[in-house]
Amino acid sequence: MNITLNGQSEALTAPCSLYDFLLERNLELSKVIVEHNGNIIPQADWHTLLLKEQDSLEVLRFVGGG
């Protein structure tokens, strides 16, 4: 199964939830926002949103600084 992550093709071995996908990438979940197929997905929905073939994700990380 192939999806697009931040403009790059990524192969998944099995369907998974958005939450599990993000966890596997060791992201600090409290510091990211996710756009799925053009829509911002609230964190409350990450467990139930299942990724499927040709989905497109943009994962943005909050960065502090000055």
LOROVO-870568 format. One record per residue (C-alpha): residue number from 1; residue in three letters; chain; x, y negated, z. Coordinates in pm, 1 decimal. Example, Ala and Ser with C-alpha at 12.3 -4.5 7.8 and 13.67 -1.06 7.14 Angstrom:
<site><i>1</i><aa>ALA</aa><ch>A</ch><px>1230.0</px><py>450.0</py><pz>780.0</pz></site>
<site><i>2</i><aa>SER</aa><ch>A</ch><px>1367.0</px><py>106.0</py><pz>714.0</pz></site>
//
This chain:
<site><i>1</i><aa>MET</aa><ch>A</ch><px>0.0</px><py>0.0</py><pz>0.0</pz></site>
<site><i>2</i><aa>ASN</aa><ch>A</ch><px>142.1</px><py>-340.0</py><pz>-95.1</pz></site>
<site><i>3</i><aa>ILE</aa><ch>A</ch><px>68.9</px><py>-680.5</py><pz>52.5</pz></site>
<site><i>4</i><aa>THR</aa><ch>A</ch><px>229.5</px><py>-1021.0</py><pz>12.9</pz></site>
<site><i>5</i><aa>LEU</aa><ch>A</ch><px>395.7</px><py>-1171.5</py><pz>320.1</pz></site>
<site><i>6</i><aa>ASN</aa><ch>A</ch><px>509.7</px><py>-1532.9</py><pz>291.6</pz></site>
<site><i>7</i><aa>GLY</aa><ch>A</ch><px>536.0</px><py>-1499.1</py><pz>-86.1</pz></site>
<site><i>8</i><aa>GLN</aa><ch>A</ch><px>729.9</px><py>-1170.2</py><pz>-80.5</pz></site>
<site><i>9</i><aa>SER</aa><ch>A</ch><px>596.2</px><py>-824.7</py><pz>-165.2</pz></site>
<site><i>10</i><aa>GLU</aa><ch>A</ch><px>592.4</px><py>-586.8</py><pz>129.0</pz></site>
<site><i>11</i><aa>ALA</aa><ch>A</ch><px>506.1</px><py>-217.2</py><pz>128.2</pz></site>
<site><i>12</i><aa>LEU</aa><ch>A</ch><px>306.7</px><py>-68.2</py><pz>414.4</pz></site>
<site><i>13</i><aa>THR</aa><ch>A</ch><px>310.4</px><py>305.9</py><pz>473.8</pz></site>
<site><i>14</i><aa>ALA</aa><ch>A</ch><px>-42.6</px><py>310.9</py><pz>616.1</pz></site>
<site><i>15</i><aa>PRO</aa><ch>A</ch><px>-332.1</px><py>75.6</py><pz>679.0</pz></site>
<site><i>16</i><aa>CYS</aa><ch>A</ch><px>-296.7</px><py>-117.0</py><pz>1003.0</pz></site>
<site><i>17</i><aa>SER</aa><ch>A</ch><px>-449.3</px><py>-405.8</py><pz>1191.5</pz></site>
<site><i>18</i><aa>LEU</aa><ch>A</ch><px>-305.6</px><py>-752.8</py><pz>1159.8</pz></site>
<site><i>19</i><aa>TYR</aa><ch>A</ch><px>-215.1</px><py>-733.8</py><pz>1529.2</pz></site>
<site><i>20</i><aa>ASP</aa><ch>A</ch><px>-12.5</px><py>-413.2</py><pz>1485.4</pz></site>
<site><i>21</i><aa>PHE</aa><ch>A</ch><px>153.6</px><py>-553.1</py><pz>1174.5</pz></site>
<site><i>22</i><aa>LEU</aa><ch>A</ch><px>271.8</px><py>-860.9</py><pz>1365.1</pz></site>
<site><i>23</i><aa>LEU</aa><ch>A</ch><px>387.2</px><py>-655.0</py><pz>1664.7</pz></site>
<site><i>24</i><aa>GLU</aa><ch>A</ch><px>598.4</px><py>-431.4</py><pz>1440.1</pz></site>
<site><i>25</i><aa>ARG</aa><ch>A</ch><px>783.7</px><py>-742.4</py><pz>1325.5</pz></site>
<site><i>26</i><aa>ASN</aa><ch>A</ch><px>868.1</px><py>-844.1</py><pz>1684.4</pz></site>
<site><i>27</i><aa>LEU</aa><ch>A</ch><px>698.0</px><py>-1180.3</py><pz>1647.8</pz></site>
<site><i>28</i><aa>GLU</aa><ch>A</ch><px>615.4</px><py>-1385.6</py><pz>1954.5</pz></site>
<site><i>29</i><aa>LEU</aa><ch>A</ch><px>240.1</px><py>-1372.2</py><pz>1901.4</pz></site>
<site><i>30</i><aa>SER</aa><ch>A</ch><px>163.5</px><py>-1679.5</py><pz>2110.5</pz></site>
<site><i>31</i><aa>LYS</aa><ch>A</ch><px>378.4</px><py>-1888.3</py><pz>1873.4</pz></site>
<site><i>32</i><aa>VAL</aa><ch>A</ch><px>243.4</px><py>-1790.4</py><pz>1532.0</pz></site>
<site><i>33</i><aa>ILE</aa><ch>A</ch><px>-54.0</px><py>-1876.5</py><pz>1318.1</pz></site>
<site><i>34</i><aa>VAL</aa><ch>A</ch><px>-171.4</px><py>-1646.0</py><pz>1040.3</pz></site>
<site><i>35</i><aa>GLU</aa><ch>A</ch><px>-340.5</px><py>-1720.0</py><pz>711.8</pz></site>
<site><i>36</i><aa>HIS</aa><ch>A</ch><px>-501.4</px><py>-1413.3</py><pz>551.6</pz></site>
<site><i>37</i><aa>ASN</aa><ch>A</ch><px>-613.3</px><py>-1447.4</py><pz>190.0</pz></site>
<site><i>38</i><aa>GLY</aa><ch>A</ch><px>-636.3</px><py>-1825.4</py><pz>231.2</pz></site>
<site><i>39</i><aa>ASN</aa><ch>A</ch><px>-819.7</px><py>-1826.9</py><pz>565.2</pz></site>
<site><i>40</i><aa>ILE</aa><ch>A</ch><px>-674.9</px><py>-1903.7</py><pz>909.2</pz></site>
<site><i>41</i><aa>ILE</aa><ch>A</ch><px>-745.9</px><py>-1604.1</py><pz>1132.9</pz></site>
<site><i>42</i><aa>PRO</aa><ch>A</ch><px>-811.8</px><py>-1668.1</py><pz>1505.5</pz></site>
<site><i>43</i><aa>GLN</aa><ch>A</ch><px>-602.4</px><py>-1453.7</py><pz>1740.2</pz></site>
<site><i>44</i><aa>ALA</aa><ch>A</ch><px>-922.1</px><py>-1297.8</py><pz>1876.4</pz></site>
<site><i>45</i><aa>ASP</aa><ch>A</ch><px>-974.3</px><py>-1133.8</py><pz>1535.6</pz></site>
<site><i>46</i><aa>TRP</aa><ch>A</ch><px>-622.3</px><py>-995.1</py><pz>1488.2</pz></site>
<site><i>47</i><aa>HIS</aa><ch>A</ch><px>-711.6</px><py>-655.6</py><pz>1642.2</pz></site>
<site><i>48</i><aa>THR</aa><ch>A</ch><px>-1008.8</px><py>-595.8</py><pz>1413.2</pz></site>
<site><i>49</i><aa>LEU</aa><ch>A</ch><px>-874.8</px><py>-729.2</py><pz>1083.0</pz></site>
<site><i>50</i><aa>LEU</aa><ch>A</ch><px>-741.7</px><py>-433.0</py><pz>884.8</pz></site>
<site><i>51</i><aa>LEU</aa><ch>A</ch><px>-488.1</px><py>-508.1</py><pz>614.9</pz></site>
<site><i>52</i><aa>LYS</aa><ch>A</ch><px>-560.2</px><py>-364.3</py><pz>273.1</pz></site>
<site><i>53</i><aa>GLU</aa><ch>A</ch><px>-401.4</px><py>-340.4</py><pz>-71.3</pz></site>
<site><i>54</i><aa>GLN</aa><ch>A</ch><px>-311.4</px><py>-676.4</py><pz>-228.5</pz></site>
<site><i>55</i><aa>ASP</aa><ch>A</ch><px>-381.4</px><py>-882.3</py><pz>86.3</pz></site>
<site><i>56</i><aa>SER</aa><ch>A</ch><px>-183.4</px><py>-1202.4</py><pz>116.7</pz></site>
<site><i>57</i><aa>LEU</aa><ch>A</ch><px>-45.1</px><py>-1323.5</py><pz>450.8</pz></site>
<site><i>58</i><aa>GLU</aa><ch>A</ch><px>128.9</px><py>-1643.7</py><pz>545.5</pz></site>
<site><i>59</i><aa>VAL</aa><ch>A</ch><px>277.9</px><py>-1627.4</py><pz>894.6</pz></site>
<site><i>60</i><aa>LEU</aa><ch>A</ch><px>390.0</px><py>-1959.4</py><pz>1035.9</pz></site>
<site><i>61</i><aa>ARG</aa><ch>A</ch><px>590.7</px><py>-1998.7</py><pz>1355.3</pz></site>
<site><i>62</i><aa>PHE</aa><ch>A</ch><px>568.4</px><py>-2295.9</py><pz>1587.0</pz></site>
<site><i>63</i><aa>VAL</aa><ch>A</ch><px>910.2</px><py>-2447.6</py><pz>1645.9</pz></site>
<site><i>64</i><aa>GLY</aa><ch>A</ch><px>986.7</px><py>-2701.9</py><pz>1914.8</pz></site>
<site><i>65</i><aa>GLY</aa><ch>A</ch><px>1243.8</px><py>-2970.9</py><pz>1883.4</pz></site>
<site><i>66</i><aa>GLY</aa><ch>A</ch><px>1291.2</px><py>-3333.0</py><pz>1830.9</pz></site>
//
